Amino acid sequence: MIYLLLLIPGGLLFAQNSHQHAPDQVQQSFHKDYPDAGNARWSQSNGQWHADFNDHSQADNGEMVAHYDRYGHHVDTHIPYDRNDVPAPVVDHVQLKYRSAQQYRYTRIEHPNGNEFFQVKVNLHGRAKTVYMDEQGHERHYEDHH
């Protein structure tokens, strides 16, 4: 019985550490997509791997999170944006439609196929609301599984 109790903490530690090391094919895809990335911190949820890193490429996007499926296919990348860097149509639409909202947070979502848009999170009357928009400020439907 005591032997089993000693094994449990070690098993839990191993289970926690296994979530921090992405499979080789996921890491290879990441390094191919982001060769100038800083050290990635890996996590896993909803069947996807998430690489949280700093972009050191010429684009210098700063903090980013790249999402991959378990086979190493790039799902999308989330890049937090400062309000001043968000296209005016996006900011104008959100502020007009959600006037009483507070705490606007903007994230650019980039897809490997070139489809890009913004995720806007607002606090509306004490409730979190997420809206997706293209660069022209048109709302779009998006199934974000992260």
C-alpha positions as CSV (number, residue, x, y, z in Angstrom):
1,M,0.0,0.0,0.0
2,I,2.8,2.4,0.9
3,Y,4.5,1.5,-2.3
4,L,1.5,2.6,-4.3
5,L,1.3,5.9,-2.4
6,L,4.9,6.6,-3.3
7,L,4.2,6.0,-7.0
8,I,1.3,8.3,-7.3
9,P,3.2,11.6,-6.9
10,G,5.8,10.5,-9.4
11,G,3.1,9.5,-11.9
12,L,1.4,12.9,-11.4
13,L,4.7,14.7,-12.0
14,F,5.3,12.7,-15.1
15,A,1.8,13.4,-16.4
16,Q,2.3,17.2,-15.8
17,N,5.7,17.2,-17.6
18,S,4.4,15.3,-20.6
19,H,2.1,18.2,-21.4
20,Q,5.1,20.6,-21.6
21,H,7.0,18.7,-24.4
22,A,5.3,18.7,-27.8
23,P,5.7,15.8,-30.1
24,D,8.7,16.0,-32.5
25,Q,6.5,16.5,-35.6
26,V,4.8,19.5,-33.9
27,Q,8.1,21.0,-32.8
28,Q,9.6,20.5,-36.3
29,S,6.6,22.2,-37.9
30,F,6.9,25.1,-35.5
31,H,10.6,25.6,-36.2
32,K,10.0,25.5,-39.9
33,D,7.2,28.1,-39.5
34,Y,9.1,30.3,-37.1
35,P,12.8,29.8,-37.5
36,D,13.6,33.0,-35.6
37,A,11.4,32.3,-32.7
38,G,12.7,32.6,-29.1
39,N,12.4,29.6,-26.8
40,A,8.8,28.3,-27.0
41,R,6.8,27.4,-23.9
42,W,4.6,24.5,-24.8
43,S,1.2,23.6,-23.5
44,Q,-1.7,21.4,-24.6
45,S,-5.4,21.8,-24.5
46,N,-8.4,20.8,-26.6
47,G,-6.3,18.3,-28.6
48,Q,-3.9,21.1,-29.8
49,W,-0.4,22.1,-28.9
50,H,0.3,25.8,-28.1
51,A,3.7,27.4,-28.5
52,D,4.0,30.7,-26.6
53,F,7.0,32.6,-27.8
54,N,8.6,35.9,-28.8
55,D,9.0,36.6,-32.5
56,H,12.6,37.7,-33.4
57,S,12.1,37.8,-37.1
58,Q,12.2,40.9,-39.3
59,A,8.5,41.4,-38.6
60,D,9.2,41.5,-34.9
61,N,5.6,40.7,-33.8
62,G,6.6,40.4,-30.1
63,E,4.6,37.9,-28.1
64,M,2.8,35.3,-30.1
65,V,1.0,32.0,-29.6
66,A,1.1,29.4,-32.4
67,H,-1.5,26.6,-32.4
68,Y,-0.8,23.1,-33.9
69,D,-2.9,20.0,-34.1
70,R,-1.3,16.7,-32.8
71,Y,0.0,15.9,-36.3
72,G,2.0,19.1,-36.6
73,H,-0.4,21.0,-38.9
74,H,-0.4,24.7,-38.1
75,V,-3.9,25.8,-37.1
76,D,-3.4,29.5,-36.5
77,T,-1.3,32.1,-34.6
78,H,-2.6,34.7,-32.1
79,I,-0.7,38.0,-31.8
80,P,-1.8,40.5,-29.1
81,Y,-2.1,44.0,-30.6
82,D,-2.0,47.4,-29.0
83,R,-5.1,49.4,-29.8
84,N,-3.0,52.0,-31.7
85,D,-1.9,49.2,-34.2
86,V,-5.4,47.9,-34.9
87,P,-6.9,49.1,-38.2
88,A,-9.3,52.0,-37.7
89,P,-12.4,50.2,-39.1
90,V,-12.0,47.5,-36.5
91,V,-11.7,49.9,-33.6
92,D,-14.5,52.2,-34.9
93,H,-16.9,49.3,-35.4
94,V,-16.3,47.8,-31.9
95,Q,-16.6,51.2,-30.2
96,L,-19.8,52.1,-32.1
97,K,-21.5,48.7,-31.6
98,Y,-20.3,48.2,-28.0
99,R,-20.3,51.7,-26.6
100,S,-20.8,50.7,-23.0
101,A,-18.1,48.0,-23.2
102,Q,-14.9,48.3,-21.2
103,Q,-11.5,46.7,-21.5
104,Y,-11.1,46.2,-25.2
105,R,-8.4,43.6,-26.0
106,Y,-7.3,43.0,-29.6
107,T,-5.6,39.9,-31.0
108,R,-4.7,39.4,-34.6
109,I,-5.4,35.8,-35.8
110,E,-3.3,34.6,-38.7
111,H,-3.9,31.4,-40.6
112,P,-1.4,29.5,-42.7
113,N,-3.7,30.0,-45.8
114,G,-3.3,33.8,-45.4
115,N,-6.8,34.4,-43.9
116,E,-6.3,37.0,-41.2
117,F,-8.7,38.8,-38.9
118,F,-9.0,40.2,-35.4
119,Q,-10.4,38.8,-32.2
120,V,-11.8,41.5,-30.0
121,K,-12.6,40.7,-26.3
122,V,-14.7,43.2,-24.4
123,N,-16.3,43.4,-21.0
124,L,-20.0,44.3,-21.7
125,H,-22.1,44.9,-18.6
126,G,-19.8,42.7,-16.5
127,R,-19.8,39.8,-19.0
128,A,-17.1,38.8,-21.4
129,K,-17.9,39.0,-25.1
130,T,-15.7,38.0,-28.0
131,V,-16.2,39.3,-31.5
132,Y,-14.2,38.4,-34.7
133,M,-13.7,40.9,-37.5
134,D,-11.9,41.3,-40.7
135,E,-9.6,44.4,-41.3
136,Q,-12.5,46.3,-42.8
137,G,-14.5,46.0,-39.5
138,H,-17.0,43.4,-40.7
139,E,-17.9,40.8,-38.1
140,R,-17.1,37.2,-39.0
141,H,-18.0,33.9,-37.5
142,Y,-15.1,31.9,-36.2
143,E,-14.9,28.7,-34.2
144,D,-11.9,29.3,-31.9
145,H,-11.0,26.1,-30.1
146,H,-8.2,27.4,-28.0
